[in-house]
Amino acid sequence: MVKYAVLILILIDVILNVTGQLSLKYGMSKIGNFSLSLSTLPPVFLKAATNLHVLFGLLCYGLGFMVWLIVLSKAEVSYAYPLISLGYVFTAILARALFGEAVGLMRMAGIVITCLGVFLIARS
């Protein structure tokens, strides 16, 4: 029973991290394009710190971190950590669906290989 509870917690952590990443991306895309220089970064950081999507993304990361601490107390890190790579899969798929990002054949092949590895680890 503990193994299933750990898997559910890992999935919750993955969902929180994916949601956080996508929210951060959306929030930063609303800030717009800016040049990378020491003079432009402080205003960009200020805009990011007041952007609701960025703040929501940070909240998701914080909650995911708390869930991850629980996972680490219940599972071997060599088992749990590779499973969070599912976040790469979900993020790539959702980035394509939500933001129209290019996910070509090479990325899709990497996603399939990642899924196979996660499947093997979950069965161990």
C-alpha positions as CSV (number, residue, x, y, z in Angstrom):
1,M,0.0,0.0,0.0
2,V,2.9,2.4,0.8
3,K,4.3,1.9,-2.7
4,Y,1.0,3.1,-4.3
5,A,0.8,6.0,-1.9
6,V,4.3,7.0,-2.9
7,L,3.5,6.7,-6.6
8,I,0.5,8.9,-6.1
9,L,2.6,11.5,-4.2
10,I,5.2,11.4,-7.0
11,L,2.5,12.0,-9.6
12,I,1.1,14.9,-7.5
13,D,4.7,16.3,-7.4
14,V,5.0,15.9,-11.2
15,I,1.7,17.6,-11.8
16,L,2.6,20.5,-9.5
17,N,6.0,20.9,-11.2
18,V,4.6,20.7,-14.7
19,T,1.8,23.2,-13.8
20,G,4.4,25.5,-12.2
21,Q,6.7,25.3,-15.3
22,L,3.9,26.1,-17.7
23,S,2.6,28.9,-15.6
24,L,6.1,30.4,-15.3
25,K,6.4,30.2,-19.1
26,Y,3.0,31.8,-19.7
27,G,3.7,34.6,-17.2
28,M,7.1,35.3,-18.7
29,S,5.7,35.3,-22.2
30,K,3.2,38.0,-21.0
31,I,6.2,40.1,-19.8
32,G,7.5,40.2,-23.4
33,N,10.8,40.2,-25.1
34,F,13.7,41.9,-23.4
35,S,17.4,42.2,-23.9
36,L,19.8,40.4,-21.5
37,S,21.8,43.1,-19.8
38,L,22.4,44.2,-16.3
39,S,20.3,47.3,-16.7
40,T,17.2,45.5,-18.0
41,L,17.2,42.6,-15.6
42,P,16.0,44.4,-12.4
43,P,12.8,45.8,-14.1
44,V,12.1,42.3,-15.6
45,F,12.5,40.7,-12.2
46,L,10.2,43.2,-10.7
47,K,7.6,42.5,-13.4
48,A,8.0,38.8,-12.9
49,A,7.6,39.2,-9.1
50,T,4.3,41.0,-9.6
51,N,3.0,38.7,-12.4
52,L,0.2,36.4,-11.1
53,H,1.1,33.6,-13.4
54,V,4.8,33.7,-12.3
55,L,3.6,33.8,-8.6
56,F,1.3,30.8,-9.2
57,G,4.1,28.9,-10.8
58,L,6.3,29.6,-7.8
59,L,3.5,28.4,-5.5
60,C,3.2,25.2,-7.4
61,Y,7.0,24.6,-7.1
62,G,6.8,25.3,-3.4
63,L,3.9,22.8,-2.9
64,G,5.7,20.3,-5.1
65,F,8.8,20.7,-2.9
66,M,6.8,19.9,0.2
67,V,5.3,16.8,-1.5
68,W,8.8,15.8,-2.6
69,L,10.0,15.9,1.0
70,I,7.3,13.5,2.0
71,V,8.2,11.2,-0.9
72,L,11.9,11.2,0.2
73,S,10.8,10.1,3.7
74,K,8.9,7.1,2.3
75,A,10.9,5.9,-0.8
76,E,14.4,5.3,-2.0
77,V,15.7,8.3,-3.9
78,S,17.1,6.0,-6.6
79,Y,13.5,4.8,-7.2
80,A,11.6,8.1,-6.8
81,Y,13.9,10.6,-8.5
82,P,13.8,9.0,-12.0
83,L,10.0,8.9,-11.9
84,I,9.8,12.7,-11.8
85,S,11.2,12.6,-15.3
86,L,7.6,12.1,-16.3
87,G,7.5,15.9,-15.9
88,Y,9.6,16.2,-19.1
89,V,7.1,14.2,-21.0
90,F,4.0,16.1,-19.8
91,T,5.7,19.5,-20.1
92,A,6.7,18.8,-23.8
93,I,3.3,17.6,-24.7
94,L,1.5,20.4,-23.0
95,A,4.0,23.0,-24.3
96,R,3.1,21.9,-27.8
97,A,-0.6,21.9,-27.1
98,L,-0.8,25.2,-25.2
99,F,2.1,27.3,-26.6
100,G,2.5,25.8,-30.1
101,E,6.1,24.8,-29.4
102,A,7.8,22.6,-31.9
103,V,8.2,19.0,-30.7
104,G,9.9,17.3,-33.6
105,L,10.8,13.6,-34.2
106,M,14.0,13.7,-32.1
107,R,12.2,15.1,-29.1
108,M,9.3,12.6,-29.5
109,A,11.9,9.8,-29.6
110,G,13.5,11.1,-26.4
111,I,10.0,11.3,-24.8
112,V,9.3,7.7,-25.8
113,I,12.7,6.5,-24.4
114,T,12.0,8.5,-21.2
115,C,8.6,6.8,-20.8
116,L,10.2,3.4,-21.3
117,G,12.8,4.1,-18.6
118,V,10.1,5.4,-16.2
119,F,8.1,2.2,-16.8
120,L,11.1,0.0,-16.1
121,I,11.9,1.9,-12.9
122,A,8.3,1.8,-11.7
123,R,8.2,-2.0,-12.1
124,S,11.3,-2.5,-10.0
